[in-house]
Amino acid sequence: MSRRIVFLDRNSLIADMRAPSFAHDWIDYDQTAPAEVVSRILGTDIVIVNKVRLSADILAHTPSVKMIAVAATGTDNIDLAYCRAHGIVVSNIRGYAVHTVPEHAFMMMLALRRNLLGWREDLRAGLWEKADQFCLFTRPINDLYGSTLGLVGHGSLGNGMKKLAEAFGMQVLIAEHKGAATTRAGHTPFDSVLREADVISLHTPLTAETRHMIGAREFGLMKPSAILINAARGNLVDEAALVDALKSGRIAGAGFDVLSVEPPREGNPLLELDLPNFILTPHVAWSSREAMQTLADQLVDNIEAFVSGRPGNVLT
């Protein structure tokens, strides 16, 4: 039996995709608008998505779908409860970004701790030419060595951050779940991490419990010298509270690779921030060529495992 496979947002992945080992009919769509989803997956066995939303309403109109192969780790665009109730297998990608996301987060950490953007501003303003000595002291520089990294989320990406931090001579605190009544061995209470860390890096999925886990209250707990890094999901942080914390000097800086709505077609307050202590990149921390190829290979592995009757990386 030939399987029908539809990839709804193929342009989200720059990689060579090998053909599955079973009989199949594979259709790629570069992008898919919400209104196009149902018509494109009618009669389809296997749907591949990166960020296209598959809600209960869409899936109710496409009963042929038996597997959703997510070309990412995060699955907040999939109604997992509906899939679970209707026997739709959902498999995601794991471990592919264990180097690329930590490297990107560290790039932002280093740039902010060493005031890279601020120095660029001063050079453009001609301050070095006017200096009385060989160097400028217009901006503070702080080492990562000897500082404290607070990790919120300690899966494969958080562990990758931990390894890099320790190589840089940082102390690492792993945060317990926010609001937890007890603290597991090897973990530190959430609020204590916010108070003690010089850099806080988020590596947790977006759920009802983690939405806006960092807001005005949490910024109030942080050191004025603290830096917040978010290469996970935009809605983990209250963006309005972040803007206020940066503009008021409540924290020293932030590096973000994500926004609450992507792409930000209606604008976003973080896009308007033109500050030397804020770095924003367009959700690319995951997308090194090496990582994307690993993702593509694992994606086909997941599909082949499902067809063979032994699905892997299963969420439902």
Residue pairs with C-beta under 8 A, 6 or more apart in sequence:
1 23
2 23
2 24
2 25
3 20
3 22
3 23
3 24
3 25
3 45
3 46
3 307
4 24
4 25
4 27
4 43
4 44
4 45
4 46
5 20
5 24
5 25
5 26
5 27
5 44
5 45
5 46
5 47
5 48
5 303
6 26
6 27
6 29
6 40
6 41
6 44
6 46
6 47
6 48
7 26
7 27
7 28
7 29
7 48
7 49
7 71
8 29
8 32
8 37
8 40
8 41
8 47
8 48
8 49
8 52
9 29
9 30
9 31
9 32
9 49
9 50
9 51
9 52
9 71
10 28
10 29
10 30
11 30
11 31
12 50
12 51
12 71
13 50
13 71
13 292
13 295
13 296
14 287
14 289
14 292
15 289
15 292
15 293
15 295
15 296
16 293
16 296
17 296
17 299
17 300
18 296
18 297
18 300
19 26
20 26
20 300
20 303
20 304
20 307
21 304
22 304
22 307
27 40
29 36
29 40
32 40
32 52
34 53
37 52
37 53
37 54
37 58
38 58
38 61
38 62
41 47
41 62
41 64
41 65
42 61
42 62
42 64
43 64
44 62
44 64
44 65
45 64
45 65
45 66
45 67
46 65
46 66
46 67
46 68
46 69
46 303
46 306
47 54
47 65
47 67
47 68
47 69
48 68
48 69
48 70
48 71
48 299
48 303
49 68
49 69
49 70
49 71
49 77
49 78
50 70
50 71
50 72
51 72
51 77
51 262
52 77
53 77
53 78
54 68
54 77
54 78
54 79
55 79
55 82
56 79
56 81
56 82
59 65
59 79
59 82
59 83
59 86
59 88
60 82
65 88
66 87
66 88
66 89
67 88
67 89
67 90
67 91
67 303
67 306
67 311
68 78
68 83
68 88
68 89
68 90
68 91
69 91
69 299
69 302
69 303
69 306
70 78
70 90
70 91
70 92
70 93
71 93
71 295
71 296
71 299
72 92
72 93
72 286
72 295
73 92
73 93
73 94
73 96
73 97
73 205
74 92
74 205
74 206
74 233
75 90
75 92
75 205
75 315
76 205
76 206
76 207
76 233
78 90
80 90
80 315
80 316
82 88
83 89
83 90
83 316
84 316
88 316
89 306
89 311
89 314
89 316
90 314
90 315
90 316
91 302
91 303
91 305
91 306
91 311
91 312
91 313
91 314
91 315
92 313
92 315
93 295
93 298
93 299
93 302
93 313
94 156
94 298
94 313
95 156
96 286
96 291
96 294
96 295
96 298
97 156
97 157
97 285
97 286
97 291
97 295
98 156
98 157
98 159
98 160
99 160
99 288
99 290
99 291
100 285
100 286
100 287
100 288
100 290
100 291
101 157
101 160
101 203
101 231
101 285
101 286
102 157
102 160
102 161
102 163
102 164
103 164
103 288
104 231
104 257
104 281
104 284
104 285
105 161
105 201
105 229
105 231
105 255
105 257
105 285
106 161
106 164
106 168
108 229
108 231
108 255
108 257
108 279
108 281
109 144
109 199
109 201
109 227
109 229
109 255
110 116
110 144
111 117
111 255
111 279
112 227
112 252
112 253
112 254
112 255
112 277
112 279
113 141
113 142
113 143
113 144
113 147
113 199
113 227
114 141
114 142
115 139
115 140
115 141
115 276
115 277
117 276
117 277
117 279
118 138
118 139
118 276
118 277
119 136
119 139
120 276
121 276
122 128
122 136
122 138
122 139
127 136
127 138
128 136
139 276
142 198
142 225
144 165
144 168
144 169
144 170
144 199
145 168
145 169
145 170
146 169
146 170
146 171
147 170
147 171
147 198
147 199
148 170
148 171
148 172
148 173
148 196
148 197
148 198
148 199
149 161
149 162
149 165
149 170
149 171
149 172
149 173
149 197
149 198
149 199
149 200
149 201
150 172
150 173
150 175
150 188
150 193
150 194
150 196
150 197
150 199
150 200
150 201
151 158
151 161
151 162
151 172
151 173
151 174
151 175
151 193
151 201
151 203
152 158
152 175
152 190
152 193
152 200
152 201
152 202
152 203
152 204
152 213
153 175
153 202
153 203
153 204
153 205
153 232
154 162
154 174
154 203
155 203
157 203
157 231
157 232
158 174
158 201
158 203
161 201
161 203
162 172
162 174
165 172
166 172
170 199
173 188
173 192
173 193
173 196
173 197
174 186
174 187
174 188
174 193
175 187
175 188
175 189
175 190
175 193
175 194
176 183
176 184
176 187
176 188
176 189
176 190
177 190
177 209
178 190
178 209
178 210
178 213
179 190
180 189
180 190
183 189
188 196
191 221
193 200
194 200
194 218
194 221
194 222
195 221
195 222
195 223
197 222
197 223
197 226
198 223
198 225
198 226
198 227
199 226
199 227
199 228
199 229
200 222
200 226
200 227
200 228
200 229
201 228
201 229
201 230
201 231
202 214
202 228
202 229
202 230
202 231
202 232
202 236
202 237
203 231
203 232
204 210
204 213
204 232
204 233
204 236
205 232
205 233
206 232
206 233
206 235
206 236
210 233
210 236
211 235
211 236
212 235
212 236
212 237
212 238
213 236
213 237
214 228
214 236
214 237
214 238
214 241
214 242
215 237
215 238
215 241
216 238
216 241
216 244
216 245
219 241
219 242
219 244
219 245
219 250
219 251
220 250
222 228
222 250
222 251
223 251
223 252
224 249
224 250
224 251
224 252
225 252
226 251
226 252
227 251
227 252
227 253
227 254
227 255
228 237
228 242
228 251
228 253
228 254
228 255
229 254
229 255
229 256
230 236
230 237
230 254
230 255
230 256
230 257
230 258
231 255
231 256
231 257
231 258
231 285
232 258
233 258
234 256
234 258
234 259
234 260
234 261
234 262
235 260
237 256
239 259
239 260
239 268
239 269
239 270
240 269
242 254
242 270
243 269
243 270
243 273
244 250
245 251
245 254
246 253
246 254
246 273
246 275
246 277
246 278
247 275
252 277
253 277
253 278
253 279
254 277
254 278
254 279
255 278
255 279
255 280
256 270
256 278
256 279
256 280
256 281
257 280
257 281
257 282
257 283
257 284
257 285
258 283
259 268
259 270
259 271
259 280
259 283
260 268
261 268
262 283
263 282
264 271
270 278
270 280
271 280
273 280
298 313
301 312
302 311
302 312
302 313
305 311
305 312
306 312
